[in-house]
Amino acid sequence: MPSAVIANLQKLIGTPRDGALLRFSLGSEYLKSGDAHNAQVQLREAVSRDSAYSAAWKLLGRALTEDGQQQAALDAYRQGIAVAKNKGDKQAAKEMTVFARRIEKKIESGQSL
């Protein structure tokens, strides 16, 4: 059963308020509730609506990592790093670089996340 916050956000899908911020918020709430799969679905929608949304790229990478999709998470972080650098969002780029390196090391060593 989804939380009240998730249920309220879902009601806004398909309305004029449906956009990248709504999808980011919904993805964030799914991730908080432990539903990484639905989180990454909503976060993919957020970045498809606003490809320059660096916070959404960062959270998408985290959701994909938690969903066990290492390569997809690495790809999301790399795209997010490029977006963040382009926007001058140095902190987000730095954080995603750290997360991407962790995944690269695990992939290289054959470890699972």
C-alpha positions in Angstrom: 0.0 0.0 0.0 1.5 3.3 -1.0 2.0 6.0 1.5 -0.4 9.0 1.7 2.3 11.2 0.1 2.7 8.8 -2.8 -1.0 8.5 -3.3 -1.4 12.3 -3.3 1.4 12.7 -5.8 -0.1 10.0 -8.0 -3.3 11.9 -8.2 -1.5 14.8 -10.0 -0.2 12.6 -12.8 -1.9 13.6 -16.0 -2.9 17.0 -14.7 -1.4 20.4 -15.6 0.9 20.0 -12.6 2.5 16.9 -14.1 6.1 17.6 -14.9 9.7 16.9 -14.0 9.3 18.2 -10.4 6.3 16.0 -9.7 8.0 12.9 -11.2 11.1 13.7 -9.2 9.1 14.1 -6.0 7.2 10.8 -6.7 10.5 9.0 -7.4 12.0 10.3 -4.2 9.1 9.2 -2.2 9.2 5.7 -3.8 12.9 5.5 -3.0 12.2 6.5 0.6 9.6 3.7 0.9 12.1 1.1 -0.4 10.5 0.8 -3.9 13.6 1.3 -6.1 11.8 -0.1 -9.2 9.0 2.4 -9.2 11.4 5.2 -8.1 13.6 4.7 -11.2 10.5 4.6 -13.5 9.4 8.0 -12.2 12.9 9.4 -12.2 13.4 8.3 -15.8 10.2 10.2 -16.6 11.6 13.3 -14.7 14.8 13.4 -16.8 12.9 12.8 -20.0 10.8 15.8 -19.3 13.8 17.9 -18.2 17.1 16.5 -19.3 19.0 19.3 -17.4 17.6 18.3 -14.0 20.9 17.2 -12.3 19.2 16.3 -9.0 16.9 13.9 -10.9 19.9 12.3 -12.6 21.6 11.8 -9.2 18.5 10.2 -7.7 18.0 8.1 -10.8 21.5 6.7 -10.4 20.8 5.9 -6.7 17.4 4.2 -7.6 19.0 2.1 -10.3 21.8 1.1 -7.9 19.3 0.1 -5.3 17.4 -1.8 -8.0 20.5 -3.8 -8.9 21.1 -2.2 -12.3 24.8 -1.3 -12.0 25.5 -0.4 -15.6 22.3 1.6 -16.0 23.2 3.5 -12.8 26.6 4.2 -14.0 25.2 5.5 -17.3 22.7 7.7 -15.4 25.5 9.1 -13.2 27.7 9.8 -16.3 24.8 11.7 -18.0 24.1 13.5 -14.7 27.7 14.5 -14.3 27.7 16.0 -17.8 24.5 17.9 -17.1 25.7 19.2 -13.8 29.0 20.4 -15.2 27.2 22.1 -18.0 24.9 23.9 -15.5 27.8 24.8 -13.2 26.4 22.5 -10.4 29.8 21.5 -9.1 28.5 19.8 -5.9 26.1 17.5 -7.8 28.8 16.7 -10.3 31.3 15.9 -7.5 28.8 13.6 -5.7 27.8 11.7 -8.8 31.5 11.3 -9.8 32.1 9.6 -6.4 29.1 7.3 -6.8 30.1 6.5 -10.4 33.7 5.6 -9.3 32.3 3.2 -6.6 30.2 1.4 -9.2 33.1 1.3 -11.7 35.3 -0.3 -9.0 32.6 -2.9 -8.2 32.1 -3.7 -11.8 35.8 -4.1 -12.4 36.2 -6.4 -9.4 33.2 -8.4 -10.3 31.4 -7.6 -7.0 27.7 -7.1 -6.9 26.2 -4.0 -5.3 
